[in-house]
Amino acid sequence: QKVLDALKPHYEVIKTEVDEFNRTASQHSKYGNMRKGIGVAGMWYRFGKSGSLKIPSYAELRTDGSFVVFCSAPEYGQGIETVMVQLAAESLGVPQESITLVNADTLLTPDSGVQGASRATYWVGNSVVDAAQNLKNNIFAVASEMLDCHPQELQINEGTVHCTNAPENIISLAEIASEFENLGKSKSVNGLFDLSLEFPD
C-alpha cells in the first residue's frame, strides 16, 4: 500500500497528460486513431544478504579413483559448471577430466539457496572447495597409514598418491578407495561455506 500511495501523485500527473493527449489526438493527422494508456508494473529486486548463509556440497572418491562433486549451481550458459570442476580439480590437485559434476539435481544435490549475480561462483564455489579439501585430507589420512608417510608429505599425481620424500612409496587412488571400504570409512564428505557468523540474523 505504501508503494501505491507513493506512486499516486505521479500517476495523477501522467493521467492528466494522457487524457490531454487522447482528447486532442484526433486533431493531429499523424496520430490517426492512436491513443495512449497507462500501465503500472512492479518488481522486487534482491540485494545485500539474500538466501541461505550456509551452502553445502559433497565430494566423493569413486572406486576407480575418480571423483564426483555434488552441488547446486544451475547452469545459465555462463560456464558455472566448468568453474565448479576447475575449483574442485585445483583443490584436489587432479586433472579436471577426473571429476564428474552432479549439479542441480533435486534428488541428489543439496539446496544451495538463491542463485544470481556471482553468488554461485562465490558461495557454491567455496563450498565445493571445502568439500574437495576435506576429501583430500581424508585420502591423505588413509594413504599416510598405507605408505607410512606423514600426510603433509603426500601428493596426488596421475591417479596415484606418493610420498614426496620417497617417490617409490606410491599407491593408486583406486587402492585407497578400496581401503576406505575395508576400514568402513565413507568415501563421501561434506563441504560447507558458512557466513552465518559474519552476517548474523
Contacts in CASP RR format, 6 or more apart in sequence:
PFRMAT RR
TARGET T0000
AUTHOR 0000-0000-0000
METHOD contacts of the structure
MODEL  1
QKVLDALKPHYEVIKTEVDEFNRTASQHSKYGNMRKGIGVAGMWYRFGKS
GSLKIPSYAELRTDGSFVVFCSAPEYGQGIETVMVQLAAESLGVPQESIT
LVNADTLLTPDSGVQGASRATYWVGNSVVDAAQNLKNNIFAVASEMLDCH
PQELQINEGTVHCTNAPENIISLAEIASEFENLGKSKSVNGLFDLSLEFP
D
7 40 0 8 1.000
11 38 0 8 1.000
11 40 0 8 1.000
14 38 0 8 1.000
15 38 0 8 1.000
18 36 0 8 1.000
18 37 0 8 1.000
18 38 0 8 1.000
21 35 0 8 1.000
21 36 0 8 1.000
22 35 0 8 1.000
22 36 0 8 1.000
22 37 0 8 1.000
25 31 0 8 1.000
25 32 0 8 1.000
25 34 0 8 1.000
25 35 0 8 1.000
26 32 0 8 1.000
46 114 0 8 1.000
49 199 0 8 1.000
50 114 0 8 1.000
50 119 0 8 1.000
51 113 0 8 1.000
51 114 0 8 1.000
52 111 0 8 1.000
52 112 0 8 1.000
52 113 0 8 1.000
52 114 0 8 1.000
53 194 0 8 1.000
53 195 0 8 1.000
53 196 0 8 1.000
53 199 0 8 1.000
54 192 0 8 1.000
54 193 0 8 1.000
54 194 0 8 1.000
54 195 0 8 1.000
54 196 0 8 1.000
55 112 0 8 1.000
55 113 0 8 1.000
55 123 0 8 1.000
55 124 0 8 1.000
55 126 0 8 1.000
55 127 0 8 1.000
55 192 0 8 1.000
55 193 0 8 1.000
55 194 0 8 1.000
56 110 0 8 1.000
56 111 0 8 1.000
56 112 0 8 1.000
56 127 0 8 1.000
56 190 0 8 1.000
56 191 0 8 1.000
56 192 0 8 1.000
57 69 0 8 1.000
57 70 0 8 1.000
57 71 0 8 1.000
57 72 0 8 1.000
57 109 0 8 1.000
57 110 0 8 1.000
57 112 0 8 1.000
57 124 0 8 1.000
57 125 0 8 1.000
57 127 0 8 1.000
57 128 0 8 1.000
57 130 0 8 1.000
57 131 0 8 1.000
57 190 0 8 1.000
57 191 0 8 1.000
57 192 0 8 1.000
58 69 0 8 1.000
58 70 0 8 1.000
58 71 0 8 1.000
58 109 0 8 1.000
58 110 0 8 1.000
58 131 0 8 1.000
58 188 0 8 1.000
58 189 0 8 1.000
58 190 0 8 1.000
58 191 0 8 1.000
59 67 0 8 1.000
59 68 0 8 1.000
59 69 0 8 1.000
59 70 0 8 1.000
59 88 0 8 1.000
59 92 0 8 1.000
59 128 0 8 1.000
59 131 0 8 1.000
59 132 0 8 1.000
59 134 0 8 1.000
59 135 0 8 1.000
59 188 0 8 1.000
59 189 0 8 1.000
59 191 0 8 1.000
60 67 0 8 1.000
60 68 0 8 1.000
60 69 0 8 1.000
60 70 0 8 1.000
60 135 0 8 1.000
60 187 0 8 1.000
60 188 0 8 1.000
60 189 0 8 1.000
61 67 0 8 1.000
61 135 0 8 1.000
61 139 0 8 1.000
61 173 0 8 1.000
61 176 0 8 1.000
61 177 0 8 1.000
61 180 0 8 1.000
61 187 0 8 1.000
61 188 0 8 1.000
62 68 0 8 1.000
62 177 0 8 1.000
62 187 0 8 1.000
63 174 0 8 1.000
63 177 0 8 1.000
63 178 0 8 1.000
63 181 0 8 1.000
63 187 0 8 1.000
64 174 0 8 1.000
64 177 0 8 1.000
65 98 0 8 1.000
65 159 0 8 1.000
65 172 0 8 1.000
65 173 0 8 1.000
65 174 0 8 1.000
65 176 0 8 1.000
65 177 0 8 1.000
66 98 0 8 1.000
66 99 0 8 1.000
66 100 0 8 1.000
66 173 0 8 1.000
67 88 0 8 1.000
67 92 0 8 1.000
67 94 0 8 1.000
67 98 0 8 1.000
67 99 0 8 1.000
67 100 0 8 1.000
67 132 0 8 1.000
67 135 0 8 1.000
68 99 0 8 1.000
68 100 0 8 1.000
68 101 0 8 1.000
68 102 0 8 1.000
69 84 0 8 1.000
69 85 0 8 1.000
69 88 0 8 1.000
69 99 0 8 1.000
69 100 0 8 1.000
69 101 0 8 1.000
69 102 0 8 1.000
69 128 0 8 1.000
69 131 0 8 1.000
69 132 0 8 1.000
70 102 0 8 1.000
70 103 0 8 1.000
70 105 0 8 1.000
70 108 0 8 1.000
70 109 0 8 1.000
70 110 0 8 1.000
71 84 0 8 1.000
71 101 0 8 1.000
71 102 0 8 1.000
71 103 0 8 1.000
71 109 0 8 1.000
71 110 0 8 1.000
71 112 0 8 1.000
71 124 0 8 1.000
71 125 0 8 1.000
71 127 0 8 1.000
71 128 0 8 1.000
71 131 0 8 1.000
72 103 0 8 1.000
72 104 0 8 1.000
72 109 0 8 1.000
72 110 0 8 1.000
72 111 0 8 1.000
72 112 0 8 1.000
72 113 0 8 1.000
72 115 0 8 1.000
72 124 0 8 1.000
73 80 0 8 1.000
73 81 0 8 1.000
73 83 0 8 1.000
73 84 0 8 1.000
73 103 0 8 1.000
73 104 0 8 1.000
73 112 0 8 1.000
73 115 0 8 1.000
73 120 0 8 1.000
73 121 0 8 1.000
73 124 0 8 1.000
73 125 0 8 1.000
74 80 0 8 1.000
74 103 0 8 1.000
74 104 0 8 1.000
74 115 0 8 1.000
74 120 0 8 1.000
75 81 0 8 1.000
75 103 0 8 1.000
75 104 0 8 1.000
80 120 0 8 1.000
80 121 0 8 1.000
81 101 0 8 1.000
81 103 0 8 1.000
83 120 0 8 1.000
83 121 0 8 1.000
83 125 0 8 1.000
84 101 0 8 1.000
84 103 0 8 1.000
84 124 0 8 1.000
84 125 0 8 1.000
84 128 0 8 1.000
85 96 0 8 1.000
85 99 0 8 1.000
85 101 0 8 1.000
86 96 0 8 1.000
87 125 0 8 1.000
87 128 0 8 1.000
87 129 0 8 1.000
87 132 0 8 1.000
88 99 0 8 1.000
88 101 0 8 1.000
88 128 0 8 1.000
88 129 0 8 1.000
88 131 0 8 1.000
88 132 0 8 1.000
89 95 0 8 1.000
89 96 0 8 1.000
89 98 0 8 1.000
89 99 0 8 1.000
91 128 0 8 1.000
91 129 0 8 1.000
91 132 0 8 1.000
91 133 0 8 1.000
91 136 0 8 1.000
92 99 0 8 1.000
92 132 0 8 1.000
92 135 0 8 1.000
92 136 0 8 1.000
92 156 0 8 1.000
93 136 0 8 1.000
93 156 0 8 1.000
94 156 0 8 1.000
94 159 0 8 1.000
98 159 0 8 1.000
102 108 0 8 1.000
102 109 0 8 1.000
103 109 0 8 1.000
112 120 0 8 1.000
112 123 0 8 1.000
112 124 0 8 1.000
112 127 0 8 1.000
115 124 0 8 1.000
123 193 0 8 1.000
124 193 0 8 1.000
125 193 0 8 1.000
126 193 0 8 1.000
127 191 0 8 1.000
127 192 0 8 1.000
127 193 0 8 1.000
128 191 0 8 1.000
130 191 0 8 1.000
130 192 0 8 1.000
130 193 0 8 1.000
131 189 0 8 1.000
131 190 0 8 1.000
131 191 0 8 1.000
134 189 0 8 1.000
134 190 0 8 1.000
134 191 0 8 1.000
135 189 0 8 1.000
136 156 0 8 1.000
137 151 0 8 1.000
138 180 0 8 1.000
138 185 0 8 1.000
138 189 0 8 1.000
139 156 0 8 1.000
139 161 0 8 1.000
139 173 0 8 1.000
139 176 0 8 1.000
140 151 0 8 1.000
140 154 0 8 1.000
140 161 0 8 1.000
141 151 0 8 1.000
142 176 0 8 1.000
142 179 0 8 1.000
142 180 0 8 1.000
142 183 0 8 1.000
142 185 0 8 1.000
143 149 0 8 1.000
143 151 0 8 1.000
143 154 0 8 1.000
143 161 0 8 1.000
143 171 0 8 1.000
143 176 0 8 1.000
144 150 0 8 1.000
144 151 0 8 1.000
144 154 0 8 1.000
146 171 0 8 1.000
146 175 0 8 1.000
146 176 0 8 1.000
146 179 0 8 1.000
147 154 0 8 1.000
147 161 0 8 1.000
147 162 0 8 1.000
147 163 0 8 1.000
147 169 0 8 1.000
147 170 0 8 1.000
147 171 0 8 1.000
148 169 0 8 1.000
149 163 0 8 1.000
149 165 0 8 1.000
149 166 0 8 1.000
149 169 0 8 1.000
153 163 0 8 1.000
153 164 0 8 1.000
153 165 0 8 1.000
154 161 0 8 1.000
154 162 0 8 1.000
154 163 0 8 1.000
154 164 0 8 1.000
155 161 0 8 1.000
155 162 0 8 1.000
155 163 0 8 1.000
155 164 0 8 1.000
156 173 0 8 1.000
159 172 0 8 1.000
159 173 0 8 1.000
159 174 0 8 1.000
160 170 0 8 1.000
160 171 0 8 1.000
160 172 0 8 1.000
160 173 0 8 1.000
161 170 0 8 1.000
161 171 0 8 1.000
161 172 0 8 1.000
161 173 0 8 1.000
161 176 0 8 1.000
162 169 0 8 1.000
162 170 0 8 1.000
162 171 0 8 1.000
163 169 0 8 1.000
163 170 0 8 1.000
177 187 0 8 1.000
180 186 0 8 1.000
180 187 0 8 1.000
181 187 0 8 1.000
END
